[in-house]
Amino acid sequence: MKDLKYLIAYTVPLSVVVSLYFKGVFSFTALAYVFVLIPFLEGIIPIKNDEFSDIDKQKRALNRFFDWLLYLNVPIVYSVLSYGIYSFSTTTLSVYEYVGLIFALGILLATNAVNVAHELGHRKGKFEILLTRLLLLPCLYLHFTLEHNYGHHKYVATEKDPATAKKGQSLYHFWITSVFGQYKNAWRIQTKLLKKKGAHFFSTKNNMLLFIIYQVAYLGGVYAFFGVKIFSIALIVGIISFLFLETINYIEHYGLARNKINGKYEKVQHIHSWNSDHIMGRIVLYELTRHSDHHFRASKKYQVLDSLENSPTLPFGYPASMLLALFPPLWFRVIHPKLIPNK
C-alpha cells in the first residue's frame, strides 16, 4: 500500500486542471502548488530514507505497477494539454491569466512529460521508446534522450558535458550553454551513429532529422487548426518546459567535477551528482531526486534507487532549490560551502 504514494505525482496535472477550469486567481494554482506548497511540506515533513533488501529490489524492479504509473502519464499529459489548448482558443483571458496558465502547462510538461520521458528513455523496449518520444514531442526536446544517454551520462561532471553547470556559472548563462550545447552534441552523436551503421544522412535511421520533422508537424498542426495565437502559446509552453528541465540539470550537478587520472576521467561516482531525499520531490518526480544513484547505476529503475551515503546533498528539495537558483548570489552563498573539493 505504501507504494500508492507515487499516485501523488498525478496531483501536478490535477493542479493544472484546477488552474485551467477556475481561471482568475486560480490560474496560478499549479505554480503555487509546486513552488510554494511542496517546498513548505518538504520543510516540515521529516526526511526518511527507504532501504530495501536485495530480494525486495528484485521484486520491485519486476513489478509492472511501477511501469504503469509512468505509462499513464501519456494520456494524462495529452488530455490536460488538449484541455489547455481548448481553453486558450475558446476563452477571453486577461494577461495575468495567460501568464498563470502558460506556466501551468509548462509545469505539466516539465514534471509529467520530460521527467517521465527521462525515466522511460533509459529503457530499451520499443513501447517505452514510443512513449518517450510522445512525451518529449510537445516539449520540443525530442533530442534529449539521445544526448542524455550517449552524452550526459558519459561526460557528466566534466567540461565536455554542457548539462553540468560549472562553479560560478549562473542559471541564466547555463540555460544558453546547456540548451545549445546539448543540441549540438546530439547532432554529433547522431552523425557517429549513422557512420557506425553505414546509414545515409537522409534515412529513417537519422533520428535527429526525424525529430525535426515530428516537431515541425506538431507545431504546424497546432497552427493549422488553431491559428497563430495558440501556435505561439504551444511554442512558449514547450520552451518553458525544457527550461524547467535545464534548471533541474543545473541543480543536479552544479560545481561537481570528476578528476583526471593518467589523462582519463575517473569513473562516475555518487559524488558527481547532488542528491535530495525530501519526500515530496521524490514522489512527484519519480525518485529523480536520488540522482546520485541514478548516475552511479543508470540502468536502475526509479523504484529501487537508493540514497547513497556521502553523496553531495542539497539543503532543500528540488522545487525550493530551483527557486534558489533563480537568484545566483543566494545560490552561490548556500551551495559553494557544500561543494566537495577535487582531490
Secondary structure, DSSP 4 states (H G I P E B T S, - for coil): -GGGGGGGGGHHHHHHHHHHHH-GGGGGHHHHIIIIIHHHHHHHSPP------HHHHHHHHH-HHHHHHHHTHHHHHHHHHHHHHHHHHHS---HHHHHHHHHHHHHHHIIIIIHHHHHHTT---HHHHHHHHHHHTTTT-TTHHHHIIIIIHHHTTSTT-TTSPPTT--HHHHHHHHHHHHHHHHHHHHHHHHHHHT--SSSTT-HHHHHHHHHHHHHHHHHHHH-HHHHHHHHHHHHHHHHHHHHHHHHHHTT--PPEETTEEPPP-GGGS-B---HHHHHHTTTTT-HHHHHHSTTS-GGG----TT--B-SS-HHHHHHHHTSHHHHHHHHGGGPPPP-
